[in-house]
Amino acid sequence: VQLQASGGGLVQAGGSLRLSCAASARTFSSYDMGWFRQAPGKEREFVGVVRWSGGQYYEDSVKGRFTISRDNAKKTVYLQMNSLKPEDTAVYYCAASVKRLYRAPSSPNEYDYWGQGTLVTVSS
């Protein structure tokens, strides 16, 4: 499975960006697709996930601002980011979990495949 993230860039605080993650997997629709981010000097942290069933879960700091969606026909997952803040600056990674856990996966070690990351910079 290969994941290709794109859409990062420089944006002013309060602005919006949409990240995309295209997958090569034949069974994309059966995967939980998550987004993580890693700021300089910090650990990789969970942003949110869209489950194979369509359910969405988010980290508290992005609730109401970020939305994850998926298009199974295009094998693509999206992260729509609105009302961006300087503290959202990070490299954003998409990831796929094939484990079909009972609960939504939120830890990096619960994911099996990772994209290469795309940099989002939010200026104040």
Solvent accessible surface area in square Angstrom, and as a share of the most:
residue,aa,sasa,rsa
1,V,66,0.38
2,Q,142,0.63
3,L,14,0.07
4,Q,108,0.48
5,A,3,0.02
6,S,56,0.36
7,G,38,0.36
8,G,30,0.29
9,G,30,0.29
10,L,134,0.67
11,V,23,0.13
12,Q,137,0.61
13,A,48,0.37
14,G,57,0.55
15,G,21,0.21
16,S,58,0.37
17,L,37,0.18
18,R,134,0.49
19,L,0,0.00
20,S,26,0.17
21,C,0,0.00
22,A,49,0.38
23,A,14,0.11
24,S,66,0.43
25,A,6,0.05
26,R,223,0.81
27,T,77,0.45
28,F,2,0.01
29,S,56,0.36
30,S,34,0.22
31,Y,21,0.08
32,D,0,0.00
33,M,0,0.00
34,G,0,0.00
35,W,0,0.00
36,F,0,0.00
37,R,16,0.06
38,Q,60,0.27
39,A,24,0.19
40,P,120,0.75
41,G,92,0.88
42,K,140,0.59
43,E,153,0.69
44,R,75,0.28
45,E,74,0.33
46,F,31,0.13
47,V,0,0.00
48,G,0,0.00
49,V,0,0.00
50,V,3,0.01
51,R,22,0.08
52,W,106,0.37
53,S,79,0.51
54,G,37,0.36
55,G,28,0.27
56,Q,83,0.37
57,Y,111,0.42
58,Y,43,0.16
59,E,53,0.24
60,D,107,0.55
61,S,58,0.38
62,V,0,0.00
63,K,116,0.49
64,G,86,0.83
65,R,31,0.11
66,F,5,0.02
67,T,68,0.40
68,I,0,0.00
69,S,50,0.32
70,R,42,0.15
71,D,45,0.23
72,N,66,0.34
73,A,100,0.77
74,K,139,0.59
75,K,66,0.28
76,T,13,0.08
77,V,0,0.00
78,Y,33,0.13
79,L,0,0.00
80,Q,56,0.25
81,M,0,0.00
82,N,61,0.31
83,S,59,0.38
84,L,2,0.01
85,K,84,0.35
86,P,56,0.35
87,E,124,0.55
88,D,1,0.00
89,T,36,0.21
90,A,2,0.01
91,V,45,0.26
92,Y,0,0.00
93,Y,34,0.13
94,C,0,0.00
95,A,0,0.00
96,A,0,0.00
97,S,0,0.00
98,V,60,0.35
99,K,89,0.38
100,R,112,0.41
101,L,54,0.27
102,Y,220,0.84
103,R,134,0.49
104,A,20,0.16
105,P,0,0.00
106,S,50,0.32
107,S,41,0.26
108,P,54,0.34
109,N,123,0.63
110,E,20,0.09
111,Y,12,0.05
112,D,55,0.29
113,Y,80,0.30
114,W,81,0.28
115,G,8,0.08
116,Q,98,0.44
117,G,13,0.12
118,T,18,0.10
119,L,103,0.51
120,V,0,0.00
121,T,45,0.26
122,V,8,0.04
123,S,42,0.27
124,S,130,0.84
